[in-house]
Amino acid sequence: MTAPIPRDIPDLPPIPGHVVLPPTVVPARAVLIPARRRLVAVFRGLIAALAVTGVTIELLAGGSPTTALSHFTIQSGILLALVMLASARCAWSAHHPLPGALTGAALFYVVAASLVHHLLLTHASSPFAAPDGTGTAWQTAATHILHTALPVAAALDWLLLTPSGHLHLRHAPVWLLYPLAYLAFSLARGELLLPGSQDRYLYPFLDVDQHGYKIVLGNALLVGLALYALGVLLVALDHIRPDPLRRPR
């Protein structure tokens, strides 16, 4: 026989209704497994080797290594070499790519150094242009590597091999913090060196002895505005260029 069913059933917790979970956005990198891109890794390794070659030649043939390391071009070349080596490792090992803000910053600095060199320091119409024929053959080779070959290679890697759409307008003013710090370093370095010292001011548009602080700060402001425009241009290009990692449907 079965036990009688009691008339009074004890209270049970209420059964919840249909629970509607809020929509969530899952980033693509959380569900997509990166593929090995060994040819990309080799290309980035070659860019890093090119940067190291240019920096090494400049350090060995450019006089004092301390002075050479004080140049914005050398510092940006070292940064690009480190970023390219890390990016090559990510591509070779199928790791997620580096943050777009970091790769964009490395490109921004080498392109900025290249534009300053070609438009302000070597262009015939520039009041800050240096006379032709200065420097040894090794220094000339380093100049072409760091100011022409390296920026072009870095730009090709960014345009053709780097995921797009990862840069934002907020990155442009952040990228300017390093040039601003370099300006402070350059002026402080000039104040610490004795008047008349060779290479007291490494860039003629920042030469306080020749132009005074008022003109130098004005030059720095104009260069800073131009660099900000360059940063905004990179962000805009990042959002209109095709994504090389997007598979066709």
VENVENZI-V574961 format. One record per pair of residues at least 24 apart in sequence whose ideal C-beta (glycine too) atoms are under 10 Angstrom apart, sorted by the first residue. I is the first residue (numbers start at 1). J is the second residue. Records with the same first field share a line. If there is no record, write none. Layout:
I=J + J
This chain:
28=163 + 245 + 246
29=96 + 97 + 163
30=96
32=96 + 245 + 247
33=94 + 96
34=90 + 91 + 93 + 94 + 95 + 96 + 97 + 245
35=91 + 94 + 245 + 247
36=91 + 92 + 93 + 94 + 95
37=87 + 88 + 90 + 91 + 92 + 93 + 94 + 97 + 161 + 244 + 245
38=88 + 91 + 92 + 93 + 94
39=91 + 92 + 161
40=87 + 88 + 90 + 91 + 92 + 97 + 157 + 160 + 161 + 162 + 244 + 245
41=84 + 85 + 87 + 88 + 89 + 90 + 91 + 92 + 93 + 161
42=88 + 91 + 92
43=84 + 87 + 88 + 91 + 153 + 156 + 157 + 160 + 161
44=83 + 84 + 85 + 86 + 87 + 88 + 89 + 90 + 91 + 92 + 153 + 154 + 157 + 161 + 162
45=84 + 85 + 87 + 88 + 89 + 91 + 92
46=84 + 88 + 153 + 157
47=80 + 81 + 83 + 84 + 85 + 87 + 88 + 149 + 150 + 153 + 154 + 156 + 157
48=80 + 81 + 82 + 83 + 84 + 85 + 86 + 87 + 88 + 153
49=81 + 84 + 85
50=77 + 80 + 81 + 84 + 145 + 146 + 149 + 150 + 153 + 154
51=76 + 77 + 78 + 79 + 80 + 81 + 82 + 83 + 84 + 85 + 106 + 110 + 145 + 146 + 149 + 150 + 153 + 154
52=77 + 78 + 80 + 81 + 82 + 84 + 85
53=77 + 81 + 141 + 142 + 145 + 146 + 149 + 150
54=81 + 141 + 142 + 143 + 144 + 145 + 146 + 147 + 149 + 150
55=80 + 81 + 142 + 145 + 146 + 150
56=142
57=136 + 138 + 139 + 140 + 141 + 142 + 143 + 145 + 146
58=138 + 139 + 141 + 142 + 143 + 145 + 146
59=142
60=138 + 139 + 142
61=135 + 136 + 137 + 138 + 139 + 140 + 141 + 142
62=135 + 136 + 138 + 139 + 142 + 143
63=135 + 139 + 198 + 199
64=198 + 199
66=199
67=189 + 198 + 199 + 202
68=142 + 199 + 202
70=182 + 185 + 186 + 189 + 199 + 202
71=113 + 146 + 182 + 186 + 199 + 202 + 203
72=109 + 110 + 112 + 113 + 116 + 117 + 178 + 179 + 182 + 183 + 185 + 186 + 202 + 203
73=109 + 110 + 112 + 113 + 114 + 116 + 117 + 142 + 143 + 146 + 147 + 150 + 202
74=113 + 142 + 146
75=109 + 113 + 178 + 182 + 185
76=105 + 106 + 107 + 108 + 109 + 110 + 111 + 112 + 113 + 114 + 146 + 150 + 151 + 154 + 178 + 179 + 182
77=106 + 109 + 110 + 113 + 142 + 145 + 146 + 147 + 150 + 151 + 154
79=105 + 106 + 109 + 110 + 178
80=105 + 106 + 107 + 109 + 110 + 113 + 146 + 150 + 151 + 153 + 154 + 157
81=106 + 150
82=106
83=107 + 109 + 110 + 154
84=150 + 153 + 154 + 157
87=157 + 161 + 162
91=161
96=163
97=161 + 162 + 163 + 166 + 245
98=162 + 166
99=166 + 171
100=158 + 162 + 163 + 164 + 165 + 166 + 167 + 168 + 171 + 235 + 238
101=166 + 167 + 168 + 170 + 171 + 174 + 175
102=166 + 171
103=154 + 157 + 158 + 162 + 163 + 166 + 167
104=158 + 162 + 166 + 167 + 168 + 171 + 172 + 175 + 231 + 234 + 235 + 238
105=167 + 171 + 174 + 175 + 177 + 178 + 231 + 234
106=154 + 157 + 158 + 175
107=151 + 154 + 155 + 157 + 158 + 159 + 162 + 175 + 234
108=154 + 158 + 167 + 171 + 172 + 175 + 176 + 178 + 179 + 227 + 230 + 231 + 233 + 234 + 235
109=151 + 154 + 175 + 178 + 179 + 182 + 227
110=146 + 147 + 150 + 151 + 152 + 153 + 154 + 155
111=150 + 151 + 152 + 154 + 155 + 158 + 227 + 230 + 231 + 233 + 234
112=151 + 175 + 176 + 178 + 179 + 223 + 226 + 227 + 230 + 231
113=146 + 147 + 150 + 151 + 179
114=146 + 147 + 148 + 149 + 150 + 151 + 152 + 154 + 155
115=147 + 151 + 223 + 226 + 227 + 230
116=147 + 179 + 203 + 205 + 223 + 226 + 227
117=143 + 146 + 147 + 148 + 151 + 203
118=147 + 148 + 151
119=226
120=203 + 204 + 205 + 219 + 223 + 226
121=147 + 203 + 204 + 205
122=147
126=204 + 205
127=204 + 205
128=203 + 204 + 205 + 206 + 207 + 210 + 211 + 219
129=204
130=204
155=234 + 237
158=234 + 237 + 238 + 241
159=237 + 238 + 241 + 242 + 244
160=241 + 242 + 244
161=244 + 245
162=238 + 241 + 243 + 244 + 245
163=238 + 243 + 244 + 245 + 246
164=237 + 238 + 239 + 240 + 241 + 242 + 243 + 244 + 245 + 246
165=238 + 239 + 240 + 241 + 243 + 246
166=235 + 238 + 239 + 243
167=231 + 232 + 234 + 235 + 236 + 237 + 238 + 239
168=235 + 238 + 239
169=231 + 232 + 235 + 236
170=235
171=231 + 232 + 234 + 235 + 238
172=227 + 228 + 229 + 230 + 231 + 232 + 233 + 234 + 235
173=228 + 231 + 232
174=231
175=227 + 228 + 230 + 231 + 234 + 235
176=224 + 225 + 227 + 228 + 230 + 231
179=220 + 223 + 224 + 227 + 228
180=220 + 224 + 227
182=206 + 220
183=216 + 217 + 219 + 220 + 221 + 223 + 224
186=216 + 220
187=213 + 216 + 217 + 220
190=216
